[in-house]
């Protein structure tokens, strides 16, 4: 039996010396701070086209903001727009998330070469 899968495909780390990335989200919008921006591909077991997730995480891996898009290009463009990241900031790799979907930077960061 096939299962839904989510795989991280791009990671950008906000520099440790910086104050962190400010992201506005919610209704009304509130300012959140993030240290990581990650992009994932979400494959549905039913065979529907994949979705691409953009997550903004704090140091512990807690999701501060999550958005989903229909293509990798749109997801990367949106992440760049929200975070100011460029294609040079992204580290490429593949890390399949565990079934609980937990995003732990200490686990996934070693799978991305810089």
PyMOL commands that set and color helices and strands:
alter all, ss='L'
color gray80, all
select helices_A, chain A and resi 72-83+105-111
alter helices_A, ss='H'
color red, helices_A
select strands_A, chain A and resi 5-13+21-25+30-34+36-43+51-57+63-69+91-96
alter strands_A, ss='S'
color yellow, strands_A
deselect
rebuild
show_as cartoon
